[in-house]
Amino acid sequence: MEARKLQQVGASYLLSVPKKWVDTNGLKKGSMILVHERADGMLIIDPGLAEKPLRQRSLISDPTNVARDILAGYLAGNDAIEINLGKDMTPALKREVKRMSEFLVGVEIMEEDALKMTLQCLIPKNIDAITYLRRTYGIAAKMHEDAIRAFVRNDQELAQDVIDRDREVDRLYFLVVRQLRKAIASPIGDLFLSPLNLLDYRLVAKEVEAIADGSAGIAEQVLSQGYVTPPRQFSQVMGQLSEQVVLAHREAITAVLQQDNTRARHVIASQDRINSLVIEITEVLAKQDTSVLPVYDRVVHNLERIFESSIDIADLVI
């Protein structure tokens, strides 16, 4: 790193660039370069290479954990993932590759023969990760509301639907993480977001996935052994607790997207109200038949977990 003085010539400002950089990139007098201004005010001087991005490719040659290796290649931002074990691929292995191609957003099988398969990531480079983060949260929030409704009403069909939606949240979560990681790793980054924003959104995405997991955990109790329709008193207090938790993660997400410090502090301040409701619901549980306590207790535990994710999201704004 070296400091260079900004010079003024008439109404224009000039900044010299290192000769070594000019030579390395094959530039000369009159060459066109790209100048990008990032959200944090930093200027990126690009010799034009961004117009012809290198196609990143990963190779998987170990059959031990192909699914995880495919996911790793996807999250790393690779455009192509080749599975070549140096021998014929088994039908079971091909099924696993096809399962992953169907699970990951924007991935297609482009080549396949006895020895290898090649997956291509056909995701547009200008895809808006934040839009997909909003969509992911929208699904997770509705899962929460539906999971509580299914638990109170003993609605097994709705409970199963909540569990099924968790897979869609996972798909979108991996897409968001892929795009955010690519932006963080890029010298240009995201021209509308600072590197710190990108890192924060990466953490938010993980907490949104945790909200969906907690909601699926509640829905699973409806289908578990030992479940019985909860008594009215328990349902009322649990409903109040759930409403407060939903409000907390909605406010937390809004606080992050709008960088609203006041909203974030309101979420954190709601901890006392949540604790009071947890104590109240614990007292109600003490009066229930012991056979149902494990199921009911797991629901309360998942609500607490979801609230903790809300706090973690809000903390990013403080």
C-alpha positions as CSV (number, residue, x, y, z in Angstrom):
1,M,0.0,0.0,0.0
2,E,1.2,3.5,-0.8
3,A,-0.2,7.0,-0.5
4,R,-0.6,9.1,-3.6
5,K,-1.5,12.8,-3.8
6,L,-4.7,14.0,-5.5
7,Q,-3.9,16.7,-8.0
8,Q,-6.1,19.3,-9.5
9,V,-5.9,20.4,-13.1
10,G,-8.4,23.0,-13.9
11,A,-11.8,21.7,-12.8
12,S,-10.6,18.1,-12.8
13,Y,-8.9,16.0,-10.2
14,L,-6.2,13.5,-11.3
15,L,-4.6,10.5,-9.5
16,S,-1.6,8.8,-10.9
17,V,-1.5,4.9,-10.9
18,P,1.6,2.8,-10.4
19,K,3.5,2.0,-13.6
20,K,3.9,-1.6,-12.5
21,W,0.1,-2.0,-12.4
22,V,-0.2,-0.4,-15.9
23,D,2.5,-2.8,-17.3
24,T,1.1,-5.9,-15.6
25,N,-2.4,-5.3,-17.0
26,G,-1.1,-4.5,-20.5
27,L,-2.4,-0.9,-20.4
28,K,-1.1,2.1,-22.4
29,K,-2.0,5.7,-23.0
30,G,-5.7,5.9,-24.0
31,S,-6.6,2.5,-22.5
32,M,-10.1,2.4,-21.0
33,I,-10.4,1.3,-17.4
34,L,-13.5,0.9,-15.2
35,V,-14.0,2.8,-12.0
36,H,-16.4,1.5,-9.5
37,E,-17.6,3.4,-6.4
38,R,-18.7,1.1,-3.5
39,A,-21.3,1.8,-0.9
40,D,-18.5,2.6,1.7
41,G,-17.0,5.3,-0.6
42,M,-14.1,3.2,-1.8
43,L,-13.1,3.5,-5.5
44,I,-12.1,0.3,-7.3
45,I,-10.0,0.8,-10.5
46,D,-10.6,-2.1,-12.8
47,P,-8.4,-2.7,-15.9
48,G,-11.5,-4.2,-17.6
49,L,-11.0,-7.8,-16.4
50,A,-14.5,-7.8,-14.7
51,E,-16.1,-7.8,-18.2
52,K,-14.6,-11.2,-18.8
53,P,-14.9,-13.1,-15.6
54,L,-13.0,-16.3,-15.2
55,R,-15.2,-19.4,-15.1
56,Q,-14.5,-21.1,-11.8
57,R,-14.6,-24.8,-11.8
58,S,-14.2,-27.4,-9.0
59,L,-13.4,-31.1,-9.3
60,I,-14.7,-33.9,-7.0
61,S,-12.6,-37.1,-7.2
62,D,-13.4,-38.6,-3.8
63,P,-16.7,-40.6,-3.5
64,T,-16.7,-40.4,0.3
65,N,-19.1,-37.4,0.6
66,V,-20.1,-36.2,-2.8
67,A,-23.2,-34.3,-1.7
68,R,-21.3,-32.2,0.8
69,D,-18.5,-31.5,-1.7
70,I,-21.1,-30.4,-4.3
71,L,-22.6,-28.0,-1.7
72,A,-19.1,-26.7,-0.9
73,G,-18.4,-26.0,-4.5
74,Y,-21.8,-24.3,-4.9
75,L,-21.2,-22.1,-1.8
76,A,-17.7,-21.2,-3.0
77,G,-19.3,-19.6,-6.1
78,N,-18.0,-22.1,-8.7
79,D,-19.7,-22.0,-12.1
80,A,-19.1,-25.6,-12.8
81,I,-18.7,-28.7,-10.6
82,E,-17.3,-31.8,-12.1
83,I,-17.6,-35.2,-10.5
84,N,-14.9,-37.5,-11.9
85,L,-13.8,-40.5,-9.8
86,G,-11.5,-42.0,-12.4
87,K,-13.9,-45.0,-12.7
88,D,-17.5,-45.8,-13.6
89,M,-20.0,-44.0,-11.3
90,T,-22.4,-46.2,-9.5
91,P,-26.2,-45.7,-10.0
92,A,-26.5,-44.7,-6.3
93,L,-23.8,-42.0,-6.7
94,K,-25.5,-40.7,-9.9
95,R,-28.8,-40.5,-8.0
96,E,-27.1,-38.5,-5.2
97,V,-25.7,-36.1,-7.8
98,K,-29.1,-35.6,-9.4
99,R,-30.7,-35.1,-6.0
100,M,-28.3,-32.3,-5.2
101,S,-28.8,-30.7,-8.6
102,E,-32.5,-30.6,-7.9
103,F,-32.0,-29.2,-4.4
104,L,-29.6,-26.4,-5.2
105,V,-31.2,-23.3,-6.9
106,G,-29.9,-22.7,-10.4
107,V,-28.0,-26.0,-10.8
108,E,-28.4,-28.2,-13.9
109,I,-26.6,-31.4,-15.1
110,M,-24.9,-30.4,-18.3
111,E,-22.8,-33.5,-19.0
112,E,-23.1,-37.1,-18.0
113,D,-21.4,-40.3,-19.1
114,A,-20.2,-43.5,-17.4
115,L,-17.1,-41.8,-15.8
116,K,-18.2,-38.3,-14.9
117,M,-21.0,-35.8,-14.4
118,T,-20.7,-32.0,-14.7
119,L,-23.1,-29.6,-12.9
120,Q,-23.4,-26.1,-14.2
121,C,-24.6,-23.1,-12.0
122,L,-26.8,-21.0,-14.2
123,I,-27.4,-18.2,-11.7
124,P,-27.4,-14.7,-13.2
125,K,-24.5,-12.6,-11.8
126,N,-26.8,-9.7,-11.1
127,I,-29.2,-11.7,-8.8
128,D,-30.2,-9.6,-5.8
129,A,-29.3,-11.6,-2.7
130,I,-31.2,-9.2,-0.4
131,T,-34.4,-9.8,-2.2
132,Y,-34.0,-13.5,-1.8
133,L,-33.1,-13.0,1.9
134,R,-36.4,-11.1,2.3
135,R,-38.2,-14.0,0.6
136,T,-36.5,-16.6,2.8
137,Y,-37.5,-14.7,5.9
138,G,-41.1,-14.4,4.6
139,I,-41.3,-18.2,4.3
140,A,-39.7,-18.7,7.8
141,A,-42.1,-16.2,9.5
142,K,-45.2,-17.9,8.0
143,M,-43.8,-21.3,9.0
144,H,-43.7,-20.0,12.6
145,E,-47.3,-18.9,12.6
146,D,-48.5,-22.0,10.9
147,A,-46.5,-24.3,13.2
148,I,-48.3,-22.8,16.3
149,R,-51.6,-23.0,14.6
150,A,-51.0,-26.6,13.7
151,F,-50.0,-27.4,17.3
152,V,-53.0,-25.8,18.9
153,R,-55.5,-27.4,16.5
154,N,-53.8,-30.8,16.1
155,D,-53.6,-30.1,12.4
156,Q,-51.3,-32.8,11.1
157,E,-51.6,-31.8,7.5
158,L,-50.6,-28.3,8.2
159,A,-47.7,-29.5,10.5
160,Q,-46.4,-31.6,7.6
161,D,-46.6,-28.7,5.3
162,V,-44.5,-26.6,7.7
163,I,-41.9,-29.3,7.8
164,D,-41.8,-29.5,4.0
165,R,-41.3,-25.8,3.7
166,D,-38.1,-26.1,5.7
167,R,-36.5,-27.6,2.6
168,E,-37.4,-24.6,0.5
169,V,-35.9,-22.3,3.2
170,D,-32.7,-24.3,3.1
171,R,-32.6,-24.0,-0.8
172,L,-33.0,-20.2,-0.6
173,Y,-30.5,-20.0,2.3
174,F,-27.8,-21.7,0.3
175,L,-28.5,-19.4,-2.7
176,V,-28.3,-16.3,-0.5
177,V,-25.1,-17.5,1.1
178,R,-23.5,-18.2,-2.3
179,Q,-24.3,-14.8,-3.6
180,L,-23.2,-12.9,-0.5
181,R,-19.9,-14.9,-0.3
182,K,-19.2,-14.1,-4.0
183,A,-19.8,-10.4,-3.3
184,I,-17.6,-10.5,-0.2
185,A,-14.8,-12.2,-2.1
186,S,-15.0,-9.9,-5.1
187,P,-12.7,-6.8,-5.2
188,I,-15.7,-4.9,-6.4
189,G,-18.1,-6.5,-3.9
190,D,-21.6,-5.1,-4.0
191,L,-21.7,-1.5,-5.2
192,F,-24.8,-0.9,-3.0
193,L,-23.6,-2.5,0.2
194,S,-20.5,-2.1,2.3
195,P,-18.4,-5.2,3.1
196,L,-19.7,-4.9,6.7
197,N,-23.3,-5.0,5.5
198,L,-22.5,-8.1,3.4
199,L,-21.0,-9.8,6.4
200,D,-24.0,-8.8,8.6
201,Y,-26.5,-10.2,6.0
202,R,-24.6,-13.4,5.9
203,L,-25.2,-13.8,9.7
204,V,-28.8,-12.7,9.3
205,A,-29.3,-15.5,6.7
206,K,-28.1,-18.1,9.2
207,E,-30.5,-16.8,11.9
208,V,-33.4,-16.8,9.4
209,E,-32.6,-20.4,8.7
210,A,-32.6,-21.1,12.5
211,I,-36.1,-19.5,12.7
212,A,-37.3,-21.9,10.1
213,D,-35.6,-24.9,11.8
214,G,-37.3,-23.9,15.1
215,S,-40.7,-23.6,13.5
216,A,-40.2,-27.1,11.9
217,G,-39.3,-28.4,15.3
218,I,-42.6,-27.2,16.7
219,A,-44.5,-28.8,13.8
220,E,-42.7,-32.1,14.4
221,Q,-44.3,-32.3,17.9
222,V,-47.7,-32.5,16.3
223,L,-46.6,-35.7,14.6
224,S,-44.7,-37.1,17.5
225,Q,-45.7,-39.7,20.0
226,G,-47.2,-38.3,23.2
227,Y,-48.9,-35.4,21.5
228,V,-52.4,-34.5,22.6
229,T,-54.3,-31.3,21.8
230,P,-53.1,-28.8,24.4
231,P,-55.6,-27.5,27.0
232,R,-57.0,-24.0,26.6
233,Q,-55.0,-22.4,29.3
234,F,-51.7,-23.6,27.8
235,S,-52.8,-22.6,24.3
236,Q,-53.6,-19.1,25.4
237,V,-50.3,-18.4,27.1
238,M,-48.3,-20.1,24.4
239,G,-50.2,-18.0,21.8
240,Q,-49.2,-14.8,23.6
241,L,-45.6,-16.0,23.8
242,S,-45.6,-16.9,20.1
243,E,-47.1,-13.5,19.1
244,Q,-44.3,-11.7,21.0
245,V,-41.6,-13.8,19.3
246,V,-43.1,-13.2,15.9
247,L,-43.1,-9.5,16.6
248,A,-39.5,-9.7,17.7
249,H,-38.1,-11.3,14.6
250,R,-40.2,-9.1,12.3
251,E,-38.8,-6.0,14.0
252,A,-35.3,-7.4,14.0
253,I,-35.3,-8.1,10.3
254,T,-36.7,-4.6,9.6
255,A,-34.1,-3.1,11.9
256,V,-31.3,-4.7,9.9
257,L,-32.7,-3.9,6.5
258,Q,-33.4,-0.3,7.4
259,Q,-30.4,0.1,9.8
260,D,-32.9,1.2,12.5
261,N,-31.1,1.3,15.8
262,T,-34.4,2.2,17.7
263,R,-36.2,-0.9,16.4
264,A,-33.2,-3.1,17.3
265,R,-33.2,-1.8,20.9
266,H,-37.0,-2.4,21.2
267,V,-36.3,-6.1,20.2
268,I,-33.6,-6.5,22.8
269,A,-35.8,-4.7,25.4
270,S,-38.6,-7.2,24.8
271,Q,-36.5,-9.9,26.6
272,D,-38.3,-9.1,30.0
273,R,-41.7,-9.6,28.4
274,I,-40.6,-12.9,26.9
275,N,-39.1,-14.1,30.2
276,S,-42.3,-13.3,32.0
277,L,-44.4,-15.3,29.5
278,V,-41.9,-18.3,29.7
279,I,-42.3,-18.3,33.6
280,E,-46.1,-18.1,33.2
281,I,-46.2,-21.0,30.7
282,T,-43.8,-23.0,33.0
283,E,-46.3,-22.6,35.8
284,V,-49.1,-23.8,33.5
285,L,-47.0,-26.8,32.4
286,A,-46.5,-27.8,36.1
287,K,-50.2,-28.5,36.3
288,Q,-50.3,-30.8,33.2
289,D,-50.1,-34.6,33.0
290,T,-46.4,-35.5,33.0
291,S,-46.9,-37.7,29.9
292,V,-47.3,-34.6,27.7
293,L,-44.6,-32.5,29.3
294,P,-41.8,-33.5,27.0
295,V,-43.8,-32.5,23.9
296,Y,-45.0,-29.2,25.3
297,D,-41.6,-28.4,26.7
298,R,-40.0,-28.8,23.3
299,V,-42.4,-26.4,21.8
300,V,-41.5,-23.7,24.4
301,H,-37.8,-24.5,23.9
302,N,-38.1,-23.9,20.1
303,L,-39.9,-20.6,20.7
304,E,-37.1,-19.5,23.0
305,R,-34.6,-20.5,20.3
306,I,-36.4,-18.5,17.7
307,F,-36.4,-15.5,20.0
308,E,-32.7,-15.9,20.6
309,S,-32.2,-15.6,16.8
310,S,-34.3,-12.4,16.8
311,I,-31.9,-11.0,19.5
312,D,-28.8,-12.0,17.5
313,I,-30.2,-10.3,14.4
314,A,-31.0,-7.1,16.3
315,D,-27.5,-7.1,17.9
316,L,-26.1,-6.5,14.4
317,V,-27.6,-3.0,14.3
318,I,-26.5,-1.9,17.8
